[in-house]
Amino acid sequence: MGIKYDKLFSLVKERGKTEYWLRQNGISPSILNKLKHKAGGLDARTIEKLCRLLQCQPSDIMEYVEDEKTID
């Protein structure tokens, strides 16, 4: 599965912010769309920008989830 960003959207809501607020503060709609649809990752600059905006650590907005292995 890899990196999941579900924690990001929970934190945004918890902080009383919106996706519109993120867009107003320099997070592009295409980045938000990729994160919502699990269609890609973030570069270090975007992670840094999100952490600065939300005053958090990277582990507050993302987590690594190991792939489930099929047992034969």
PLY file of the C-alpha trace (Angstrom):
ply
format ascii 1.0
element vertex 72
property float x
property float y
property float z
element edge 71
property int vertex1
property int vertex2
end_header
0.00 0.00 0.00
2.83 2.44 0.76
2.31 5.94 2.11
-1.22 7.00 3.13
-2.28 10.60 3.69
-5.59 10.02 5.49
-4.11 11.63 8.61
-3.62 14.88 6.66
-7.33 15.33 5.96
-8.24 14.44 9.54
-5.75 16.99 10.87
-7.01 19.70 8.51
-10.56 19.15 9.78
-9.40 18.94 13.41
-7.63 22.30 13.05
-10.79 23.89 11.66
-9.27 24.37 8.20
-10.54 23.36 4.78
-9.11 22.18 1.49
-9.93 25.64 0.17
-7.69 27.12 2.90
-4.89 24.77 1.82
-5.30 25.92 -1.79
-5.24 29.58 -0.70
-1.98 28.87 1.09
-0.15 27.33 -1.84
-1.20 23.66 -1.96
-2.37 23.06 -5.51
-5.69 21.39 -6.33
-3.82 18.73 -8.31
-1.77 17.77 -5.23
-4.90 17.53 -3.10
-6.62 15.46 -5.77
-3.68 13.04 -5.98
-3.71 12.61 -2.20
-7.46 12.04 -1.99
-7.37 9.44 -4.76
-4.12 7.79 -3.62
-2.62 8.54 -7.02
0.81 9.67 -5.97
3.09 10.97 -3.30
4.44 14.29 -2.17
7.84 15.79 -2.64
9.77 17.08 0.38
8.91 20.73 -0.37
5.18 20.02 -0.23
5.53 18.02 2.99
7.50 20.90 4.48
4.86 23.43 3.37
2.02 21.35 4.83
3.87 20.93 8.13
4.54 24.68 8.30
0.90 25.53 7.55
-0.51 23.02 10.01
2.29 23.38 12.56
2.88 19.65 12.73
5.39 16.89 12.02
5.38 14.70 8.88
4.13 11.74 10.92
1.03 13.80 11.75
-0.02 13.92 8.09
1.16 10.62 6.64
1.90 7.03 7.54
3.55 4.02 5.97
1.29 1.01 5.57
2.95 -2.22 4.53
1.43 -4.14 1.64
-0.65 -7.10 2.63
1.04 -10.24 1.39
-1.07 -12.98 -0.01
-0.57 -16.32 1.61
-0.49 -19.14 -0.90
0 1
1 2
2 3
3 4
4 5
5 6
6 7
7 8
8 9
9 10
10 11
11 12
12 13
13 14
14 15
15 16
16 17
17 18
18 19
19 20
20 21
21 22
22 23
23 24
24 25
25 26
26 27
27 28
28 29
29 30
30 31
31 32
32 33
33 34
34 35
35 36
36 37
37 38
38 39
39 40
40 41
41 42
42 43
43 44
44 45
45 46
46 47
47 48
48 49
49 50
50 51
51 52
52 53
53 54
54 55
55 56
56 57
57 58
58 59
59 60
60 61
61 62
62 63
63 64
64 65
65 66
66 67
67 68
68 69
69 70
70 71
